[in-house]
């Protein structure tokens, strides 16, 4: 079983910073149009496991399709280090771009495919 850990996360330029507590037991590779084109690997955490540290007001919002996910991009470097929306249970969640977390060896992860293209 993977270990719960607090990770530091940030966009490329470092203006958007946060901490996310996760065990990375489930990492998702979604094939929807935006995740596919941007190469996102995602893990999902509830609000109590997410702590914004900087740059909340330095992000641009993008929504598409059903407009249920807030894709948040750093207005300086353009990186989407996290987004937010409602989970299947109707509760707020944060979608963390695992590629933006410090100290994660991506080669040790086994991303689960998700068919967001047809969702």
N, C-alpha and C positions, 0 to 999 in steps of 0.2 A: 504494500500500500504506500502511495506517495505521501510525503511529509508536507503538512501545512506550513507555509512560510510567507513572510511578508517581503514582497519584491518592490524595488523602486522602479518606476516607469517614467518615460519621458518621450517627447517628440524628438526629432533630429536635432533641432537647434537648442533644445532644453528650456524653452519658454513655458511649455506645458509640462508639469511634473505632478506625480501622484504616487501613492503606495497602494498596492493591492495584495490582499491576503488570499492565497490559493494554494492548492496542492498540485495543480497542473495534472491531475489524474485524468481529466477529460479536456482535450484540446481539439477544436473543431476546425476543419478545412471546408469552408462553404464555397459552393460553386455559383452563387448568385453573381450578377454582373459586376457589382462593385468589389466584393471580396476576391473574386477570381482575378480581376484586372489589377488589384492592388496587392495581391499575394498575402492576404490576412490569414493569420492563424489565431484563433480566438479561444479564450476561456471566459467563463461567465461567473460573476460574483454578485452577491446582494449588496445593497448600500452600506451595510455595517462592515463590510470587508473592503471598502474602497474609501480612500482618503485623498481628496485633491490637495495639492501643496502649492501650486503656482499655475498661472495662465488660464484659469477658468474663463476669464473675460477676454482672452486672446484667441478665442476659437471661432471658427465659422461653422454654421449648421448646414447640413445637407440632408435632405430627405428625398426618397423616390418611391415608386411603386405604391404600396399601401400606406406609406408615410407613418409607420409605427416605430421606426428606429431613428434615433437622432445620431447621425454620423457627424462627429465633431473633429474638425481639422484645425491644426495650428495655423493661424492667419499669416505667420511668417514663413515657415518651412513647408507647410502643406501636409504634414504627416498626421494620419489618423491613429493616435495611440490608444484611444478608447472611444466607445460610443455608449449610448444608453437607450433603454426602451423597456417595454413590458415583456416579461417572460410568459411562457404558455400558461402559467398559473395566475396571471394578471398582476403579479407583483413586479415592482421596478427592479431592474438588474443593470449591471454594467458589463459590456462586452469589451474585454481587454485584449488588445493586440499583443500577443505573446512575444512577437518580434521586437517590441519596444520595452520589454522587461530586462533589467540588468541581471547578468549572471545566469541566464538560461542557456543550456546547451541544447539547441534544437534537434541535434542528431539523436538525443536520448528520448525524444517524444514520438508517439505514434498517433498522429492526427486522425480523428474520426471524420470520414467524409459526411457532409450534410448536403442534401439536394435543395439548396435555396433557390435554384433556378426555377424549379417547378412548385415552390411553396406558395 
